[in-house]
Each structure stands twice: as structure tokens, then as C-alpha cells.
Amino acid sequence: MNDLRHLLLVVLVACTFSSTAQQLPQLTQYQFNDYVVNPAVAGSRPFFELRTAHRYQWVGIQDAPRTFTFSGSSPIGEKMGVGGYLFTDIVGPTRRTGFQLSYAYHLRLTDDIKLSLAVSAGLLQFLIDGSKIQFHDPSDPVLDNQLRGDLMPDAKFAFYLYGKRFWFGATAPQLFHNKVYFLHPSATLSRMEDHYYVTGGYRIPLGTDWRIEPSFLLKYTTPVPVKLDLTATIRYKDTFWIGAGYRTNDAYSAMVGYWLKKTFQFGYSYDIITSNLRNYSTGSHEVMLAITLGRTPVSAGGATP
């Protein structure tokens, strides 16, 4: 009987992880947190960056996802970049926390185009809070009221091709495909699945002070259908921007931001849900804060933060 209860709990945990469609954090302002998506971005801009993102998804729905990321990256000389990030992703009774450190090497292909190759490695921790799960018979619980989880290594590979007007890259996270165990080392239906990210964008000048930057983020993990984020921002003098986006089968988004004296940066986005969840949620909110120290990004190439 205990084996049956454990099997039922394993199925519950597997469904909890798969219900978010992807096992990695989702950000609407991905172009301002591009290092979190692609570690090869480190060193592509000539300044030191610290960035945070706070996402409150599906406001109004109990136990909806909440995400926090904190990242930092910096060039080292002309050909290298280093960085690191940590994150917490909370969905109902489950929590995923992790950190990674990365190294990138930049190759000059032409006078205006560079290719960055990066690897990153770190640790992931999956937790489930038994006190937040209620069973039909409380006197015969499958899981006690304690935190249970698993700690495992993780690694990521990425490349990033960039110039003064464009950027294009791809990332392969969760290279180890580790299984996640909560109760018994022989029973699990949860594992770290293959994820693939492709990003790109182009900078189009509109006179001397304005420009428009269309960009995209393509996300794929089996067996979930491909998800595509399309975004366009209009910028004024690398100081103020407004933008709009669309995520397939999910939401429209609007965003606004300000860069004060090329040092302090603030961004806000709001998602308008297009799926059936719109009947239960008022939308998703996301705040981005950053500090950038160094030269201005005029000659840096790649995506402007």
C-alpha cells in the first residue's frame, strides 16, 4: 500500500513540473536579461552588469509561478567574458533554485562580426513542500509536512554571433538530463528534459536619436509545442524605451523602461493573457532592475541592454 501511495505522489510531482510547460524560468523582458538565457552574451558589451528580474505570473491564481533571477557579467580583456546567475522559481508546492558560473571566448570573424562560445556549470535544487499538499485522507498522508528535494549538477552550452546591428544565438541547457528524486531512488517520473533556446534581433536606426529593435526568443522542449516570443522596442537615445510583444498561445505584452545616466536601469512589463487562464487571472507583472558600469554601448555590438 505504501508503494502505491509513493507512486501516486511521484505522479503528482511529475504533473506539477510539467504543468508549467517548461522547467526553466520564463521572462517577458528576455532581451534585457539575455545573459540568463544565453551565457555567451558575457563579454559582448564593454561594461560590468548586475541585473535582477522579478516576475509575478498569472496574478489572481493560487500557487501561480513566481520567479526571481539575479545575474552579473563582465568582459575580461578583448576576447573573454565571465558571468554568473542565480534564480528561484516557485510553482505551488514546488521550488527550483539554482546557480551557474560561465566562461565565454569571443572570436573575431570580420571587422564587425564576432562569435562567442560559452560553457556554464552549476547546481540545481528541486524542493517539494509537503505542508502545502492536502490529501483526501489527512490521517494517512503520503508525504509528511517537511521539505523534500534533490540536489544535482547542471551544465549549459551556448553560442552568440553579433555585430553592430544584429545578434543571433542558441543555448542548450540541462545537458546532464538528471532525474529528480523526492522519495525513493528507484521511483521517479521527473527529469530535466532537453531545452533549446534560439534568440536574435536587429537594430534599425530611425534618424539620429531613435531606433527600433525587433527581436525574438524561440523555446523548445519535448513534448511541449514550440513557443515563440516576438518583441519590438522603440528606443530614444539609449535612455527611454517602450515596447510590445506576443508569446504564442499565451499572451500579449507591453513594456516600458528607462536608463539613467547609462548606469541605473529600470524596466516593467505587463502580460495580457490570451489563453483560457484569462478567465481567472488579471495578467502577469515583471520588473527588471540593473546597474551597468563601464563604457557606453555604441560600439559594442550585440543586443543593447
C-alpha positions as CSV (number, residue, x, y, z in Angstrom):
1,M,0.0,0.0,0.0
2,N,2.9,2.4,0.8
3,D,4.4,1.7,-2.6
4,L,1.1,2.7,-4.2
5,R,1.0,5.9,-2.2
6,H,4.5,6.7,-3.2
7,L,3.7,6.1,-6.8
8,L,0.8,8.4,-6.6
9,L,2.9,11.1,-5.1
10,V,5.6,10.7,-7.8
11,V,2.9,11.1,-10.5
12,L,1.7,14.3,-8.7
13,V,5.2,15.8,-8.6
14,A,5.7,14.9,-12.3
15,C,2.5,16.6,-13.2
16,T,3.4,19.7,-11.2
17,F,6.7,20.1,-13.0
18,S,5.2,19.5,-16.4
19,S,2.2,21.8,-15.8
20,T,4.5,24.9,-16.2
21,A,5.2,23.7,-19.8
22,Q,8.9,24.4,-19.4
23,Q,11.3,23.7,-16.5
24,L,13.2,26.9,-16.9
25,P,12.1,30.4,-15.8
26,Q,10.1,32.4,-18.3
27,L,10.8,36.1,-18.7
28,T,8.9,38.6,-20.9
29,Q,11.9,41.1,-20.8
30,Y,14.3,38.4,-22.1
31,Q,16.2,40.9,-24.2
32,F,17.2,42.8,-21.1
33,N,18.1,39.6,-19.3
34,D,19.8,38.0,-22.3
35,Y,22.7,36.6,-20.2
36,V,20.3,34.4,-18.2
37,V,19.1,32.9,-21.5
38,N,22.5,32.7,-23.2
39,P,25.8,32.8,-21.2
40,A,27.7,33.5,-24.4
41,V,26.4,37.1,-24.1
42,A,29.0,37.7,-21.3
43,G,31.7,40.0,-22.6
44,S,29.8,41.1,-25.7
45,R,29.2,44.5,-24.2
46,P,32.0,46.7,-22.8
47,F,30.7,47.0,-19.2
48,F,30.1,45.2,-16.0
49,E,26.4,44.4,-15.4
50,L,24.3,43.4,-12.5
51,R,20.6,42.6,-13.2
52,T,17.6,41.3,-11.4
53,A,14.2,40.2,-12.7
54,H,11.1,39.7,-10.5
55,R,8.1,38.0,-12.3
56,Y,4.7,37.5,-10.8
57,Q,2.8,35.3,-13.2
58,W,-1.0,34.8,-13.6
59,V,-1.9,37.2,-10.7
60,G,-5.1,36.0,-9.1
61,I,-4.5,32.3,-9.4
62,Q,-3.5,30.5,-6.3
63,D,0.0,29.0,-6.3
64,A,0.8,30.6,-9.6
65,P,4.5,30.8,-10.7
66,R,6.8,33.4,-9.1
67,T,10.3,33.9,-10.5
68,F,13.4,35.8,-9.3
69,T,16.7,36.0,-11.1
70,F,20.0,37.8,-10.3
71,S,22.8,37.9,-12.7
72,G,26.2,39.5,-13.3
73,S,28.6,39.5,-16.3
74,S,31.7,41.3,-17.4
75,P,34.3,41.3,-20.2
76,I,37.8,40.3,-19.4
77,G,40.2,41.9,-21.9
78,E,39.1,41.9,-25.6
79,K,38.4,38.2,-26.1
80,M,36.8,36.8,-22.9
81,G,33.7,37.2,-20.7
82,V,32.7,35.7,-17.4
83,G,29.4,35.7,-15.5
84,G,27.1,34.0,-13.1
85,Y,23.4,34.0,-12.1
86,L,21.1,32.5,-9.5
87,F,17.4,32.1,-9.6
88,T,14.4,30.8,-7.7
89,D,11.3,29.6,-9.5
90,I,8.3,28.8,-7.2
91,V,5.2,26.9,-8.5
92,G,2.7,25.8,-5.9
93,P,4.3,23.3,-3.5
94,T,7.5,23.1,-5.6
95,R,10.5,25.3,-5.8
96,R,13.5,25.2,-8.1
97,T,16.7,27.1,-7.1
98,G,20.0,27.1,-8.8
99,F,23.1,29.0,-9.8
100,Q,25.6,28.8,-12.6
101,L,29.0,30.3,-13.5
102,S,30.1,30.7,-17.1
103,Y,33.1,31.4,-19.3
104,A,32.9,32.8,-22.8
105,Y,35.5,33.2,-25.5
106,H,35.0,35.7,-28.4
107,L,36.4,35.1,-31.9
108,R,36.6,38.0,-34.4
109,L,35.3,36.7,-37.7
110,T,35.4,40.0,-39.6
111,D,36.0,43.7,-38.6
112,D,32.4,44.0,-37.5
113,I,31.3,40.5,-36.5
114,K,32.3,38.3,-33.6
115,L,31.3,34.8,-32.4
116,S,31.2,34.0,-28.7
117,L,31.3,30.4,-27.4
118,A,30.4,29.7,-23.8
119,V,30.0,26.9,-21.3
120,S,28.5,27.2,-17.8
121,A,28.1,24.8,-14.9
122,G,26.4,24.9,-11.5
123,L,23.9,23.2,-9.2
124,L,20.2,22.9,-9.2
125,Q,17.9,22.1,-6.2
126,F,14.4,20.8,-6.5
127,L,12.2,21.0,-3.4
128,I,8.6,20.0,-2.6
129,D,6.9,21.3,0.5
130,G,4.7,18.6,1.9
131,S,2.8,21.0,4.2
132,K,1.3,22.6,1.1
133,I,-0.2,19.4,-0.2
134,Q,-3.6,18.2,1.1
135,F,-4.7,14.6,0.6
136,H,-8.2,13.2,0.8
137,D,-7.4,11.3,4.0
138,P,-5.3,13.6,6.2
139,S,-4.8,10.8,8.7
140,D,-2.9,8.7,6.2
141,P,-0.6,11.1,4.4
142,V,1.6,10.0,1.5
143,L,4.1,12.8,2.4
144,D,4.9,14.4,5.7
145,N,4.9,18.1,6.3
146,Q,8.6,18.6,5.6
147,L,10.6,19.8,2.7
148,R,12.0,17.1,0.5
149,G,14.1,17.5,-2.5
150,D,17.2,16.7,-4.6
151,L,20.4,18.5,-5.5
152,M,22.2,17.9,-8.7
153,P,24.8,19.4,-11.1
154,D,23.8,21.1,-14.4
155,A,25.6,22.5,-17.4
156,K,24.9,24.6,-20.4
157,F,26.5,25.3,-23.8
158,A,25.8,28.3,-26.0
159,F,27.0,30.4,-28.9
160,Y,26.3,34.1,-29.8
161,L,27.0,35.7,-33.1
162,Y,26.9,39.5,-33.0
163,G,27.7,42.8,-34.8
164,K,26.9,46.5,-34.5
165,R,23.4,46.0,-35.9
166,F,22.4,42.4,-35.1
167,W,22.7,39.5,-32.7
168,F,21.8,35.8,-33.0
169,G,22.5,32.9,-30.6
170,A,21.4,29.5,-29.4
171,T,21.5,27.7,-26.0
172,A,21.3,24.1,-24.9
173,P,20.6,24.0,-21.1
174,Q,20.3,20.9,-18.8
175,L,22.9,18.9,-20.7
176,F,23.1,16.2,-18.0
177,H,19.4,15.2,-18.2
178,N,19.4,14.3,-14.5
179,K,16.4,12.6,-12.9
180,V,14.8,14.3,-9.9
181,Y,14.1,12.0,-6.9
182,F,12.0,13.1,-3.9
183,L,11.1,9.9,-2.1
184,H,13.0,6.8,-3.3
185,P,15.9,6.5,-5.7
186,S,14.1,3.9,-7.7
187,A,10.9,5.7,-8.3
188,T,10.6,8.9,-10.3
189,L,8.8,10.3,-13.4
190,S,10.5,13.7,-13.2
191,R,13.7,14.5,-15.1
192,M,15.5,17.5,-16.5
193,E,14.4,17.5,-20.2
194,D,16.2,18.9,-23.2
195,H,15.6,22.6,-23.7
196,Y,16.7,24.6,-26.7
197,Y,16.6,28.4,-27.0
198,V,17.3,30.5,-30.1
199,T,17.5,34.3,-29.9
200,G,18.0,37.1,-32.4
201,G,17.4,40.7,-33.1
202,Y,18.2,43.7,-35.3
203,R,18.8,47.3,-34.6
204,I,17.2,49.7,-37.1
205,P,18.1,53.4,-36.9
206,L,15.3,56.0,-37.2
207,G,17.2,59.2,-37.6
208,T,19.9,60.2,-35.1
209,D,18.0,59.8,-31.8
210,W,15.6,57.0,-32.4
211,R,15.8,53.3,-33.4
212,I,13.6,50.3,-33.4
213,E,14.8,46.8,-32.3
214,P,12.7,43.8,-33.3
215,S,13.8,40.6,-31.5
216,F,12.7,37.0,-30.9
217,L,13.1,34.1,-28.5
218,L,12.3,30.6,-29.7
219,K,11.9,27.9,-27.0
220,Y,11.5,24.2,-27.5
221,T,11.3,21.3,-25.1
222,T,9.8,17.9,-25.8
223,P,6.9,17.2,-25.7
224,V,5.6,20.8,-25.4
225,P,5.0,22.6,-28.8
226,V,7.4,25.3,-29.8
227,K,6.9,28.6,-28.1
228,L,7.9,31.9,-29.8
229,D,8.3,35.3,-28.2
230,L,8.2,38.2,-30.7
231,T,9.1,41.7,-29.4
232,A,9.7,45.1,-30.8
233,T,11.1,48.1,-28.7
234,I,11.4,51.7,-29.8
235,R,14.3,53.5,-28.1
236,Y,15.2,57.1,-27.7
237,K,19.0,58.0,-27.2
238,D,19.7,54.7,-25.3
239,T,17.7,56.3,-22.4
240,F,14.0,55.6,-22.8
241,W,12.1,52.8,-24.4
242,I,8.7,51.4,-25.0
243,G,7.8,48.0,-26.5
244,A,5.3,45.4,-27.2
245,G,5.4,41.6,-27.7
246,Y,3.5,38.5,-28.3
247,R,4.1,35.0,-27.0
248,T,2.3,32.2,-29.0
249,N,-0.7,30.7,-27.4
250,D,0.0,32.6,-24.2
251,A,-0.1,36.4,-24.0
252,Y,0.4,39.9,-25.4
253,S,2.8,42.2,-23.5
254,A,3.6,45.8,-23.1
255,M,6.8,47.2,-21.6
256,V,8.5,50.5,-20.7
257,G,11.9,51.3,-19.4
258,Y,14.5,54.0,-18.5
259,W,18.3,54.1,-18.4
260,L,19.5,56.8,-16.1
261,K,23.0,58.2,-17.0
262,K,23.9,54.9,-18.5
263,T,24.1,53.4,-15.0
264,F,20.8,52.7,-13.4
265,Q,18.2,50.8,-15.4
266,F,14.5,50.1,-14.8
267,G,12.0,48.1,-16.9
268,Y,8.5,47.0,-16.4
269,S,6.3,44.7,-18.5
270,Y,2.7,43.5,-18.2
271,D,1.3,40.4,-19.9
272,I,-2.3,40.3,-21.2
273,I,-3.2,36.6,-21.2
274,T,-4.8,35.2,-24.3
275,S,-5.3,31.6,-23.2
276,N,-8.2,30.3,-21.1
277,L,-6.4,31.4,-18.0
278,R,-7.6,35.0,-18.7
279,N,-10.9,34.0,-17.1
280,Y,-9.1,33.5,-13.8
281,S,-6.1,35.9,-13.8
282,T,-5.6,39.6,-14.3
283,G,-2.3,39.1,-16.1
284,S,1.4,38.9,-15.3
285,H,3.8,41.6,-13.9
286,E,7.6,41.7,-14.4
287,V,10.1,44.2,-13.0
288,M,13.7,44.5,-14.2
289,L,16.4,46.4,-12.3
290,A,20.1,46.8,-13.3
291,I,23.3,48.6,-12.7
292,T,25.8,48.9,-15.6
293,L,29.3,50.3,-15.2
294,G,31.7,51.0,-18.0
295,R,31.8,52.5,-21.5
296,T,28.7,53.3,-23.5
297,P,27.4,50.5,-25.8
298,V,27.6,52.5,-29.0
299,S,30.5,50.4,-30.4
300,A,29.9,47.2,-28.5
301,G,27.6,45.4,-30.9
302,G,25.2,42.7,-29.8
303,A,21.9,43.4,-28.0
304,T,21.7,46.7,-26.2
305,P,20.7,46.1,-22.6
